[in-house]
Amino acid sequence: MSVDIAVVGGGPSGLFAALGLIRAFDGLKVKVYERAKNYRECGAGITLDVNGMKALRAVDEELFSRFQSTVVTSVNAMQNFDQH
């Protein structure tokens, strides 16, 4: 398989970058490389700044809405997501 873009890291940012690239460029071949063999719950939250939220919304409005419905706004106005 030929690859046009390699994304290193299969965490939230890497996966979302890959999704954004695939949607932005028709026919682009993207491969995500991840060191971990399996995904598992690790008990960590996700913090997105204003630009991260704008990028999320630009790539996938539905995913942005689902994310937005679960956030807690902290004192410094950053968006914090926690599934626990």
C-alpha positions as CSV (number, residue, x, y, z in Angstrom):
1,M,0.0,0.0,0.0
2,S,1.4,3.4,-0.9
3,V,1.0,6.1,1.6
4,D,0.8,9.9,0.9
5,I,0.8,11.0,4.6
6,A,2.0,9.2,7.7
7,V,0.6,10.2,11.0
8,V,2.7,9.2,14.0
9,G,0.6,8.6,17.1
10,G,-2.9,7.0,17.3
11,G,-4.2,9.1,20.2
12,P,-7.0,11.6,19.9
13,S,-4.9,14.2,18.1
14,G,-3.3,11.8,15.6
15,L,-6.6,10.1,14.7
16,F,-8.4,13.4,14.3
17,A,-5.5,14.8,12.1
18,A,-5.9,11.7,9.9
19,L,-9.7,12.1,9.7
20,G,-9.3,15.8,8.8
21,L,-6.7,15.0,6.1
22,I,-8.8,12.3,4.5
23,R,-11.9,14.5,4.4
24,A,-10.0,17.5,3.1
25,F,-8.1,15.7,0.2
26,D,-10.1,13.2,-1.8
27,G,-8.2,10.1,-2.5
28,L,-5.4,10.9,0.0
29,K,-3.9,7.8,1.5
30,V,-3.2,8.2,5.2
31,K,-1.6,5.7,7.5
32,V,-1.6,6.1,11.3
33,Y,1.3,4.5,13.2
34,E,0.8,3.8,16.9
35,R,3.3,2.2,19.3
36,A,0.7,0.7,21.6
37,K,-0.7,-2.7,20.6
38,N,-4.1,-2.1,22.2
39,Y,-6.1,0.8,23.3
40,R,-7.1,0.9,26.9
41,E,-8.8,3.2,29.4
42,C,-6.1,5.2,31.3
43,G,-8.2,7.5,33.4
44,A,-7.0,10.7,31.9
45,G,-9.0,13.7,30.7
46,I,-8.6,15.6,27.4
47,T,-7.9,19.3,27.3
48,L,-8.6,21.3,24.2
49,D,-7.8,25.0,23.8
50,V,-9.8,27.4,21.6
51,N,-7.9,26.4,18.4
52,G,-8.3,22.7,19.2
53,M,-12.1,23.2,19.5
54,K,-12.2,25.2,16.2
55,A,-10.3,22.4,14.5
56,L,-12.6,19.7,15.9
57,R,-15.6,21.6,14.7
58,A,-14.2,22.3,11.2
59,V,-13.5,18.6,10.6
60,D,-16.7,17.0,12.1
61,E,-19.6,19.1,13.4
62,E,-21.4,16.0,14.8
63,L,-18.3,14.8,16.7
64,F,-17.8,18.4,18.0
65,S,-21.4,18.5,19.3
66,R,-21.0,15.2,21.1
67,F,-17.7,16.4,22.6
68,Q,-19.2,19.7,23.6
69,S,-22.1,18.0,25.4
70,T,-19.7,16.3,27.8
71,V,-17.2,19.2,28.6
72,V,-16.6,21.0,31.8
73,T,-15.4,24.5,31.5
74,S,-12.6,25.3,33.9
75,V,-11.8,28.5,35.6
76,N,-9.4,29.5,32.8
77,A,-12.1,28.8,30.1
78,M,-10.4,25.8,28.6
79,Q,-12.6,22.8,27.8
80,N,-12.0,19.7,29.8
81,F,-13.4,16.3,28.8
82,D,-13.6,13.5,31.3
83,Q,-15.5,10.2,30.9
84,H,-15.2,9.2,34.5
